Amino acid sequence: MTAHVMHPMASPDSCPALVLNADFRPLSYYPLSLWSWQDAIKAVFMDRVNIVSEYDTVVRSPSFDMRLPSVVSLKCYIKPSRTPAFTRFNVFLRDRFACQYCGERDELTFDHVVPRSKGGMTTWENVVAACSPCNLRKGDKMPASVEMFPAQKPYAPTVNDLHRNGKLFPPNYLHESWLDYLYWDSELEP
């Protein structure tokens, strides 16, 4: 479908839709559950979502005109996963995007607390976020031998742990129509 913008102030590409579960909670806070305008319109036409709020921006095709959805809710509730996937991103999110050895936030990698060469596994309980300099300094040594201990003992987080940490890092842009559905904890600093 080729869309033509009728509202001169915003292009469709700058109009993502916030996606809420059927209980009107975001599917995810970090990354924030957003769909492109194309995916939102497709879901509307497939009758998978309800439009909760709209932008002023209108798209037009030969057969219809439509204001772009700014907030949609799923018609069918999706039960959130109880256990988050073990991914590099989720390790960083659990550790609040900070090196667990020095607190630095740049050049993050992940480090095996007990090195793989010493039998350490790639698990939640043995991997932490580490900046490149600390990771290089620790190398394949045990924490005690280089006196480098993680600030927080690595653990398997819950989905709620990751959502709570995700709220510490709100996106740079939040459309006003989204604010009633997002609960950013403004008192906490990342």
C-alpha positions in Angstrom: 0.0 0.0 0.0 1.3 3.4 -0.9 0.4 6.1 1.7 0.2 9.8 1.1 0.4 12.0 4.1 -2.4 14.5 4.3 -1.2 16.1 7.5 1.9 18.2 6.7 3.3 18.1 10.2 4.3 14.5 10.5 5.4 11.8 8.2 4.0 8.3 8.8 7.5 7.0 9.6 7.5 9.3 12.6 4.2 7.8 13.9 4.9 4.5 15.6 2.1 2.8 17.6 2.4 1.9 21.2 1.3 -1.7 21.6 -0.6 -2.7 24.7 -1.7 -6.1 25.8 -5.4 -6.7 26.2 -5.0 -5.6 29.8 -3.8 -2.2 28.6 -0.2 -2.7 29.8 2.7 -2.4 27.4 4.0 -5.7 26.0 7.4 -4.5 26.9 9.0 -1.4 28.5 12.5 -1.8 27.2 12.6 -1.9 24.4 9.3 -0.2 24.4 6.7 -2.2 22.5 6.2 -0.2 19.3 5.0 -1.1 15.9 5.6 0.8 12.6 2.5 2.5 11.2 2.3 -0.2 8.5 2.2 -3.0 11.1 -0.4 -1.1 13.2 -2.7 -0.6 10.1 -2.2 -4.3 9.1 -3.2 -5.4 12.6 -6.3 -3.1 12.5 -7.4 -4.6 9.2 -6.8 -8.2 10.4 -9.0 -7.3 13.4 -6.2 -8.2 15.9 -6.2 -4.9 17.8 -8.4 -2.1 19.0 -7.4 1.5 18.3 -7.1 3.3 21.6 -5.7 6.6 20.4 -4.8 8.2 17.0 -2.4 10.7 15.6 -3.6 13.7 13.6 -1.6 12.3 10.6 -3.8 10.7 8.0 -2.8 8.2 5.3 -4.8 7.6 2.2 -5.0 4.8 -0.3 -7.3 4.6 -3.3 -9.9 2.8 -1.1 -9.7 4.6 2.3 -8.5 7.4 4.5 -7.3 6.7 8.0 -5.8 8.5 10.9 -2.7 6.6 12.1 -3.1 4.8 15.4 -0.8 6.1 18.2 -1.9 3.4 20.7 -3.4 0.0 20.0 -4.4 -2.8 22.3 -4.4 -6.5 21.4 -7.8 -8.1 21.3 -6.4 -11.4 22.8 -4.3 -11.3 25.9 -0.8 -12.6 25.5 0.5 -14.2 28.7 3.9 -12.7 29.5 6.8 -15.2 29.6 7.8 -16.1 33.1 11.5 -16.5 32.3 13.3 -14.1 30.1 15.6 -15.3 27.4 19.3 -15.4 28.1 20.6 -12.8 25.7 23.4 -10.2 25.7 20.8 -7.4 25.8 19.0 -8.9 28.7 22.3 -9.4 30.7 23.0 -5.7 30.1 19.4 -4.8 31.1 19.7 -6.9 34.3 23.0 -5.1 35.1 21.5 -1.7 34.2 23.8 -1.1 31.3 26.8 -0.7 33.7 30.1 -2.6 34.0 29.8 -4.7 37.1 33.5 -4.1 37.9 33.9 -0.3 37.6 30.4 1.1 36.8 31.4 2.4 33.3 28.6 2.5 30.7 30.6 2.6 27.5 32.0 -0.3 25.4 30.0 -3.0 27.2 30.8 -6.6 26.6 29.9 -9.5 28.8 32.3 -11.4 31.1 32.3 -14.9 32.4 32.9 -14.5 36.2 34.4 -18.0 36.3 36.2 -18.1 32.9 35.1 -20.7 30.4 38.7 -21.9 30.3 38.2 -22.7 34.0 34.9 -24.5 33.5 32.6 -21.5 33.8 29.3 -21.8 32.0 27.4 -19.2 29.9 24.5 -18.8 32.3 22.7 -16.0 34.1 24.6 -16.9 37.3 28.1 -16.7 35.7 27.9 -13.8 33.2 28.0 -10.0 33.9 28.1 -6.8 31.9 31.7 -5.6 31.8 33.4 -2.7 29.9 36.1 -3.7 27.5 39.0 -2.4 29.6 37.8 -4.4 32.7 37.1 -7.5 30.6 40.6 -7.3 29.1 42.2 -6.7 32.5 40.4 -9.7 34.1 41.0 -11.9 31.1 40.7 -15.6 31.9 41.5 -15.2 35.5 39.4 -16.0 38.6 38.0 -12.9 40.4 40.0 -13.4 43.5 43.3 -13.6 41.7 42.9 -10.1 40.1 40.7 -8.8 43.0 37.8 -8.0 40.6 34.4 -8.9 42.0 31.1 -8.0 40.4 29.2 -5.2 42.2 26.1 -7.4 42.1 26.2 -11.2 42.2 24.9 -12.5 38.8 21.5 -14.0 39.0 18.7 -15.2 36.7 16.3 -12.2 36.6 12.5 -12.4 36.4 10.6 -10.7 33.6 9.5 -8.2 36.3 13.2 -7.5 37.2 13.9 -6.6 33.5 10.7 -4.5 33.2 11.6 -2.6 36.4 15.1 -2.0 35.1 13.8 -1.0 31.7 11.7 1.7 33.3 15.0 3.3 34.4 15.8 4.0 30.7 12.8 5.7 29.1 13.1 6.3 25.4 14.0 9.7 24.1 10.6 10.2 22.6 7.3 9.6 24.2 4.1 10.7 22.4 1.6 12.4 24.7 -1.1 9.8 23.8 1.2 7.1 25.3 1.7 8.6 28.8 -1.5 7.2 30.4 -0.2 3.7 29.7 3.4 4.1 30.7 4.6 4.1 34.3 8.1 5.4 34.3 9.6 5.7 37.8 11.0 9.2 37.5 12.5 9.1 41.0 15.0 6.4 40.1 18.2 7.2 38.2 19.9 4.7 35.9 
